[in-house]
């Protein structure tokens, strides 16, 4: 298990668990690992979301990078996918996003991206951790004219806006309708400014809510983790579509004209249907994680597509897409990767693709959402000893109970057992036709795991 990095970078309470001293070490070690094969002073981009601690963490990172001898371009408040895009476009050696994504304001985090604009691998994170704790950091100190230089480059946000104009302006203009109205919830986060620019540039009739960040209201009862206000706004104002991003802008969830939620599974289905009709869905294949709803599996089967599932985490989805040449993947949580455009989840890009699909279909979004009929899904946590989280895999009694339950479903249900990456828990997820029955079955399996894994 890694000491600092979790499933999505480093994420902790800012200025205590994520102290400036720790950030400085992460920056210095990261600059070394990500640029050790270059023969020049590396250039690293830094973007952040709107948290009050953002500039504190940014300052510590800049100090670490400059101390190593790296040059820094400060992008200011900028969505994660925009930083990833600019990393490739500017041919930077690496980049960092300072954000805790959908978490509340007191958290902050660090996500590294490689020179290809992709989240770094588990192996590279382990190497950074090794350098941090090896005592090697003092050797990585630039002196005299080798000390790095930082510069503020917030105007580069316009490059990201131009990316959308270049790729989508003509098609949106061709199919746009004045009565097609979109409301966008930016979660008081990193998309609060750029979403307005992009939707205005494309001429989409839109309203933006929760776009007045004050440092502590990011994700507060808004955005992709709190859709209640968006649903109410859509119904009250008779909007065609509601869009919600998370704090760093790499996720997108939606609400149809009736106020019903469209999660990542449904959004992926709509976009895959759109791309397949145009002959643009590579190998007619979608890549998702094992947490995707069984309803998505059924949709894929019925529409003669292929579904490949990975372990949880959008980085693993991307790895599979790159390995096998697929161009659409994502997670139920709203991370959607459109690899023809950007190698990371991109909330604004996802919403523009969704809007294109709706406009060109000439159907209400609710009708497109019915491509996936979702199965009830129940998640129960089994509390176990930290050193026995994987014991269920070899326990005969547990294995037999799971096998028996799966046979009862006969293809219309699913059992997924997954140890938590951060807590002494084993997560039991069951899908099936009857929610009451699967709740009981999930509790039974969880109790069995607790009994055998203490």
C-alpha positions as CSV (number, residue, x, y, z in Angstrom):
1,X,0.0,0.0,0.0
2,X,1.2,3.5,-0.9
3,X,2.0,5.9,2.0
4,X,0.9,9.2,0.5
5,X,-1.0,8.6,-2.8
6,X,-4.5,7.2,-2.8
7,X,-6.8,6.2,-5.7
8,X,-6.7,9.7,-7.1
9,X,-3.5,11.5,-6.1
10,X,-3.0,12.8,-2.6
11,X,-6.1,14.1,-0.7
12,X,-6.1,15.3,2.9
13,X,-7.1,18.1,5.2
14,X,-5.3,21.2,4.0
15,X,-2.5,22.7,6.2
16,X,-2.6,19.9,8.8
17,X,-2.5,16.5,7.1
18,X,-1.6,18.1,3.8
19,X,1.0,20.5,5.3
20,X,3.2,22.9,3.3
21,X,6.2,20.8,4.3
22,X,4.7,17.7,2.8
23,X,3.7,19.5,-0.3
24,X,7.2,20.9,-0.8
25,X,8.6,17.3,-0.6
26,X,6.0,16.0,-3.0
27,X,6.8,18.8,-5.5
28,X,10.6,18.3,-5.3
29,X,10.4,14.5,-5.6
30,X,7.8,14.7,-8.3
31,X,9.8,17.1,-10.4
32,X,12.8,14.8,-10.2
33,X,10.9,11.6,-11.1
34,X,8.8,13.1,-13.9
35,X,11.7,14.8,-15.6
36,X,14.8,12.7,-14.8
37,X,15.1,11.6,-18.4
38,X,15.2,15.1,-19.8
39,X,18.5,17.0,-20.4
40,X,17.0,20.5,-19.8
41,X,15.4,22.4,-17.0
42,X,11.8,20.9,-16.8
43,X,8.7,23.0,-17.2
44,X,5.7,22.2,-15.0
45,X,2.2,23.7,-15.1
46,X,0.1,24.2,-12.0
47,X,-3.7,24.7,-12.0
48,X,-6.0,24.7,-9.0
49,X,-9.6,24.9,-8.0
50,X,-11.3,27.6,-5.9
51,X,-10.6,26.3,-2.3
52,X,-9.3,28.8,0.2
53,X,-6.2,26.7,0.7
54,X,-5.4,26.6,-3.0
55,X,-2.8,29.4,-3.0
56,X,-1.2,28.0,0.2
57,X,-0.7,24.6,-1.4
58,X,0.3,26.3,-4.7
59,X,3.0,28.4,-2.9
60,X,4.6,25.3,-1.3
61,X,4.5,23.4,-4.6
62,X,6.2,26.3,-6.5
63,X,8.9,26.4,-3.8
64,X,9.6,22.7,-4.2
65,X,9.7,22.9,-8.0
66,X,11.9,26.0,-8.1
67,X,14.2,24.5,-5.6
68,X,14.8,21.5,-7.8
69,X,15.4,23.8,-10.8
70,X,12.1,23.3,-12.6
71,X,10.4,26.3,-14.2
72,X,6.7,26.8,-13.4
73,X,3.8,28.3,-15.3
74,X,0.9,29.2,-12.9
75,X,-2.4,28.7,-14.6
76,X,-4.6,30.0,-11.7
77,X,-8.1,28.5,-11.3
78,X,-8.5,26.0,-14.1
79,X,-10.3,22.7,-14.5
80,X,-8.3,19.5,-14.4
81,X,-9.0,18.6,-18.0
82,X,-7.9,22.1,-19.1
83,X,-4.5,21.6,-17.3
84,X,-4.2,18.1,-19.0
85,X,-4.9,19.6,-22.4
86,X,-2.4,22.4,-22.0
87,X,0.3,20.1,-20.8
88,X,0.2,18.3,-24.1
89,X,-0.3,21.5,-26.2
90,X,2.6,23.4,-24.6
91,X,4.8,20.2,-24.5
92,X,5.4,20.7,-20.8
93,X,7.3,18.1,-18.9
94,X,4.6,17.6,-16.3
95,X,1.7,19.3,-14.6
96,X,-0.1,19.4,-11.3
97,X,-3.7,20.1,-10.3
98,X,-4.3,21.3,-6.8
99,X,-7.8,20.1,-5.9
100,X,-9.8,17.7,-3.8
101,X,-12.4,17.2,-6.5
102,X,-15.9,16.7,-5.1
103,X,-14.8,16.9,-1.4
104,X,-15.7,19.8,0.9
105,X,-13.5,22.9,1.1
106,X,-11.3,21.9,4.1
107,X,-9.7,19.1,2.0
108,X,-7.2,19.7,-0.8
109,X,-5.2,17.4,-3.0
110,X,-2.4,17.0,-5.5
111,X,-2.8,15.2,-8.8
112,X,0.2,14.8,-11.1
113,X,0.0,14.5,-14.9
114,X,2.7,13.3,-17.2
115,X,3.9,15.1,-20.3
116,X,1.2,13.3,-22.2
117,X,-1.5,15.0,-20.1
118,X,-2.4,11.7,-18.4
119,X,-2.6,10.9,-14.7
120,X,0.6,9.2,-13.6
121,X,0.7,5.5,-13.0
122,X,0.8,3.7,-9.7
123,X,4.4,2.8,-10.3
124,X,5.4,6.4,-10.8
125,X,3.5,7.4,-7.6
126,X,5.4,4.7,-5.7
127,X,8.7,6.1,-7.1
128,X,7.8,9.6,-6.0
129,X,7.1,8.3,-2.5
130,X,10.4,6.4,-2.4
131,X,12.3,9.6,-3.3
132,X,10.4,11.6,-0.7
133,X,11.4,9.2,2.1
134,X,14.9,8.1,0.9
135,X,16.8,11.1,2.2
136,X,17.7,12.0,-1.4
137,X,15.8,15.3,-1.5
138,X,18.7,17.4,-0.2
139,X,20.8,16.2,-3.2
140,X,18.1,17.6,-5.6
141,X,18.8,21.3,-4.8
142,X,19.5,23.7,-7.6
143,X,22.1,26.5,-6.9
144,X,23.0,29.8,-8.5
145,X,21.6,30.2,-12.0
146,X,20.0,26.7,-12.0
147,X,17.2,27.8,-9.6
148,X,13.8,27.7,-11.4
149,X,11.6,30.6,-12.4
150,X,7.9,30.9,-12.1
151,X,5.5,33.0,-14.2
152,X,1.8,33.6,-14.1
153,X,0.0,32.4,-17.3
154,X,-3.7,32.6,-16.5
155,X,-4.4,33.8,-20.1
156,X,-3.8,30.3,-21.2
157,X,-7.4,29.5,-20.2
158,X,-8.4,31.0,-23.5
159,X,-6.5,28.2,-25.3
160,X,-9.0,25.7,-23.7
161,X,-11.9,27.8,-24.8
162,X,-10.5,27.8,-28.4
163,X,-10.3,24.0,-28.3
164,X,-14.1,23.9,-28.0
165,X,-14.7,26.5,-30.6
166,X,-12.4,24.7,-33.1
167,X,-14.0,21.3,-32.5
168,X,-17.7,22.0,-31.9
169,X,-18.7,25.5,-33.2
170,X,-19.8,24.5,-36.7
171,X,-21.8,21.5,-35.6
172,X,-23.5,23.2,-32.7
173,X,-24.4,26.1,-34.9
174,X,-25.9,23.8,-37.5
175,X,-28.2,21.9,-35.1
176,X,-28.8,24.5,-32.4
177,X,-32.3,25.6,-31.4
178,X,-33.3,28.8,-29.5
179,X,-35.8,26.9,-27.3
180,X,-33.1,24.4,-26.2
181,X,-32.2,25.8,-22.8
182,X,-29.4,24.5,-20.6
183,X,-28.7,25.3,-16.9
184,X,-25.1,24.6,-15.7
185,X,-24.1,24.1,-12.1
186,X,-20.4,24.8,-11.7
187,X,-20.3,23.8,-8.0
188,X,-18.5,27.1,-7.2
189,X,-15.5,25.3,-8.5
190,X,-12.8,25.3,-11.2
191,X,-15.3,25.6,-14.1
192,X,-17.1,28.7,-12.7
193,X,-15.5,31.1,-15.2
194,X,-14.6,29.0,-18.2
195,X,-18.0,27.3,-18.6
196,X,-19.6,30.6,-19.2
197,X,-16.9,31.5,-21.9
198,X,-17.3,28.1,-23.7
199,X,-21.1,28.0,-23.7
200,X,-21.3,31.7,-24.8
201,X,-18.7,31.0,-27.6
202,X,-20.8,28.1,-28.9
203,X,-24.0,30.1,-28.8
204,X,-25.9,27.7,-26.5
205,X,-28.8,29.2,-24.7
206,X,-27.7,28.7,-21.1
207,X,-27.9,29.8,-17.5
208,X,-25.2,29.2,-14.9
209,X,-25.8,28.7,-11.2
210,X,-23.4,28.3,-8.3
211,X,-20.6,30.2,-10.0
212,X,-19.7,32.6,-7.2
213,X,-16.8,30.9,-5.3
214,X,-15.7,32.3,-2.0
215,X,-13.1,29.8,-1.1
216,X,-15.4,27.7,1.2
217,X,-18.6,27.1,-0.8
218,X,-17.1,24.7,-3.4
219,X,-19.4,21.6,-3.7
220,X,-21.5,23.0,-0.8
221,X,-25.0,21.6,-1.6
222,X,-24.3,22.0,-5.3
223,X,-22.5,20.4,-8.2
224,X,-22.4,16.7,-9.2
225,X,-22.7,15.5,-5.6
226,X,-25.8,17.5,-4.8
227,X,-28.2,17.6,-7.6
228,X,-31.3,18.8,-5.7
229,X,-31.0,22.5,-6.6
230,X,-30.3,21.7,-10.2
231,X,-33.3,19.4,-10.5
232,X,-35.6,22.0,-8.9
233,X,-34.2,24.7,-11.3
234,X,-34.8,22.5,-14.4
235,X,-38.4,21.8,-13.5
236,X,-39.3,25.4,-12.3
237,X,-37.7,27.1,-15.3
238,X,-38.7,24.4,-17.9
239,X,-35.1,23.8,-19.0
240,X,-34.3,21.2,-21.7
241,X,-31.2,19.9,-19.8
242,X,-29.4,20.4,-16.5
243,X,-25.6,19.9,-16.3
244,X,-23.6,19.5,-13.1
245,X,-19.8,19.5,-12.7
246,X,-17.7,18.7,-9.7
247,X,-15.1,20.9,-8.0
248,X,-12.3,20.4,-10.4
249,X,-14.4,19.9,-13.5
250,X,-13.4,16.4,-14.6
251,X,-16.9,15.0,-13.9
252,X,-20.3,15.6,-15.4
253,X,-23.8,14.4,-14.4
254,X,-27.0,15.6,-16.0
255,X,-30.7,16.1,-15.2
256,X,-33.4,15.6,-17.9
257,X,-36.3,18.0,-18.6
258,X,-38.4,16.1,-16.0
259,X,-35.8,16.5,-13.2
260,X,-34.6,12.9,-13.4
261,X,-30.9,12.2,-12.9
262,X,-28.6,10.9,-15.7
263,X,-25.6,9.3,-14.1
264,X,-22.3,8.4,-15.9
265,X,-23.7,5.1,-17.1
266,X,-26.6,6.7,-18.9
267,X,-24.4,9.5,-20.3
268,X,-21.9,7.0,-21.6
269,X,-24.8,5.1,-23.3
270,X,-26.2,8.2,-24.9
271,X,-22.7,9.2,-26.3
272,X,-21.9,5.7,-27.4
273,X,-25.2,5.5,-29.3
274,X,-24.4,8.8,-30.9
275,X,-20.8,7.9,-31.9
276,X,-21.8,4.4,-33.1
277,X,-24.5,5.9,-35.5
278,X,-21.7,8.1,-37.0
279,X,-19.3,5.2,-37.3
280,X,-17.0,6.9,-34.7
281,X,-17.2,4.4,-31.8
282,X,-13.9,2.5,-32.2
283,X,-14.4,-1.3,-32.3
284,X,-18.0,-0.6,-31.1
285,X,-16.6,-0.9,-27.6
286,X,-17.1,1.0,-24.3
287,X,-14.7,0.7,-21.3
288,X,-16.1,1.1,-17.8
289,X,-15.3,0.0,-14.3
290,X,-16.9,-3.0,-12.4
291,X,-19.2,-0.5,-10.6
292,X,-21.2,0.2,-13.7
293,X,-24.8,-0.8,-13.5
294,X,-26.0,-4.1,-14.9
295,X,-28.4,-2.0,-17.0
296,X,-25.5,-0.7,-19.0
297,X,-24.4,-4.3,-19.7
298,X,-27.9,-5.1,-21.1
299,X,-27.9,-2.0,-23.3
300,X,-24.5,-3.0,-24.8
301,X,-25.7,-6.5,-25.5
302,X,-29.0,-5.3,-27.1
303,X,-27.1,-2.9,-29.3
304,X,-24.4,-5.2,-30.5
305,X,-21.6,-3.4,-28.7
306,X,-18.8,-4.7,-26.5
307,X,-18.2,-3.8,-22.9
308,X,-14.8,-4.1,-21.1
309,X,-14.7,-3.5,-17.4
310,X,-11.7,-2.5,-15.2
311,X,-11.1,-2.1,-11.5
312,X,-12.4,1.1,-10.0
313,X,-10.6,4.4,-11.0
314,X,-10.7,6.4,-14.2
315,X,-6.9,5.9,-14.6
316,X,-7.5,2.1,-15.1
317,X,-10.2,2.9,-17.7
318,X,-7.8,5.0,-19.6
319,X,-5.0,2.4,-19.4
320,X,-7.4,-0.1,-21.0
321,X,-8.5,2.4,-23.7
322,X,-4.9,3.2,-24.6
323,X,-3.8,-0.5,-24.6
324,X,-6.6,-1.6,-27.0
325,X,-7.4,1.4,-29.0
326,X,-10.8,2.4,-27.7
327,X,-12.1,6.0,-27.6
328,X,-15.0,6.0,-25.1
329,X,-14.9,5.0,-21.4
330,X,-15.8,6.2,-18.0
331,X,-17.3,5.7,-14.6
332,X,-20.8,5.8,-13.1
333,X,-19.7,8.8,-11.1
334,X,-19.5,11.0,-14.2
335,X,-15.9,10.7,-15.2
336,X,-16.2,10.2,-19.0
337,X,-13.1,9.9,-21.2
338,X,-13.4,10.9,-24.9
339,X,-9.9,9.9,-26.0
340,X,-10.3,11.5,-29.5
341,X,-10.2,14.8,-27.7
342,X,-8.5,14.6,-24.2
343,X,-6.9,11.8,-22.2
344,X,-8.8,12.5,-19.0
345,X,-12.3,12.9,-17.7
346,X,-13.6,16.3,-18.9
347,X,-16.9,17.6,-17.6
348,X,-17.4,20.4,-20.1
349,X,-16.4,18.2,-23.0
350,X,-18.8,15.4,-21.8
351,X,-21.7,18.0,-21.6
352,X,-21.0,19.3,-25.1
353,X,-21.0,15.8,-26.6
354,X,-24.3,15.1,-24.7
355,X,-25.8,18.4,-26.1
356,X,-24.8,17.4,-29.6
357,X,-26.4,14.0,-29.2
358,X,-29.7,15.6,-28.0
359,X,-29.8,18.3,-30.6
360,X,-29.1,15.9,-33.5
361,X,-31.6,13.3,-32.3
362,X,-34.4,15.9,-32.2
363,X,-35.6,14.0,-29.1
364,X,-36.0,15.1,-25.4
365,X,-33.1,14.0,-23.2
366,X,-35.4,11.8,-21.2
367,X,-36.1,9.6,-24.2
368,X,-32.3,9.1,-24.8
369,X,-31.8,8.4,-21.1
370,X,-34.1,5.4,-21.4
371,X,-31.4,3.6,-23.4
372,X,-30.3,2.2,-20.0
373,X,-32.9,0.8,-17.7
374,X,-31.1,0.7,-14.4
375,X,-31.2,-2.2,-12.0
376,X,-31.6,-1.4,-8.2
377,X,-28.2,-1.4,-6.6
378,X,-27.3,-1.9,-2.9
379,X,-24.0,-1.3,-1.2
380,X,-23.3,-2.6,2.3
381,X,-19.9,-2.3,4.1
382,X,-18.5,-5.2,6.1
383,X,-16.2,-4.1,8.9
384,X,-13.1,-6.3,9.0
385,X,-9.6,-6.4,10.3
386,X,-7.2,-4.3,8.2
387,X,-4.9,-7.3,7.6
388,X,-7.8,-9.6,6.6
389,X,-9.5,-7.5,3.9
390,X,-8.7,-10.1,1.3
391,X,-9.4,-13.2,3.3
392,X,-12.9,-13.5,1.9
393,X,-11.3,-14.5,-1.5
394,X,-10.1,-17.8,-0.1
395,X,-12.9,-18.5,2.4
396,X,-14.9,-21.6,1.3
397,X,-18.1,-20.6,3.1
398,X,-18.2,-17.0,1.6
399,X,-17.3,-18.3,-1.9
400,X,-20.1,-20.8,-1.8
401,X,-22.7,-18.2,-0.6
402,X,-21.7,-15.9,-3.4
403,X,-21.8,-18.6,-6.0
404,X,-25.3,-19.8,-4.8
405,X,-26.6,-16.2,-4.9
406,X,-25.3,-15.6,-8.5
407,X,-26.9,-18.8,-9.7
408,X,-30.3,-17.6,-8.3
409,X,-30.0,-14.3,-10.3
410,X,-29.7,-16.3,-13.6
411,X,-28.2,-13.3,-15.5
412,X,-30.5,-10.7,-14.0
413,X,-28.4,-9.8,-11.0
414,X,-24.8,-9.3,-10.0
415,X,-22.6,-9.6,-6.9
416,X,-19.4,-7.5,-6.6
417,X,-17.1,-7.8,-3.5
418,X,-14.4,-5.1,-3.2
419,X,-12.0,-4.3,-0.4
420,X,-11.8,-0.6,0.4
421,X,-8.5,1.0,-0.6
422,X,-8.4,3.3,2.5
423,X,-10.5,1.8,5.3
424,X,-10.8,-1.6,7.1
425,X,-13.9,-2.4,5.1
426,X,-15.0,-4.9,2.4
427,X,-17.8,-3.4,0.2
428,X,-20.6,-5.7,-0.8
429,X,-22.5,-4.5,-3.9
430,X,-25.5,-6.4,-5.2
431,X,-27.7,-5.6,-8.2
432,X,-31.0,-7.2,-9.0
433,X,-34.7,-6.7,-9.9
434,X,-36.1,-6.4,-6.4
435,X,-34.4,-3.9,-4.1
436,X,-35.9,-5.3,-0.9
437,X,-34.5,-8.8,-1.7
438,X,-31.0,-7.6,-2.7
439,X,-30.8,-5.5,0.5
440,X,-31.4,-8.6,2.6
441,X,-28.9,-10.6,0.5
442,X,-26.2,-7.9,0.7
443,X,-26.5,-7.7,4.5
444,X,-26.3,-11.5,4.7
445,X,-23.1,-11.6,2.7
446,X,-21.6,-8.7,4.6
447,X,-22.4,-10.4,7.9
448,X,-20.7,-13.6,6.7
449,X,-17.6,-11.6,5.7
450,X,-17.5,-9.9,9.1
451,X,-17.8,-13.2,10.9
452,X,-14.9,-14.8,9.0
453,X,-12.5,-11.8,8.6
454,X,-12.0,-10.4,12.1
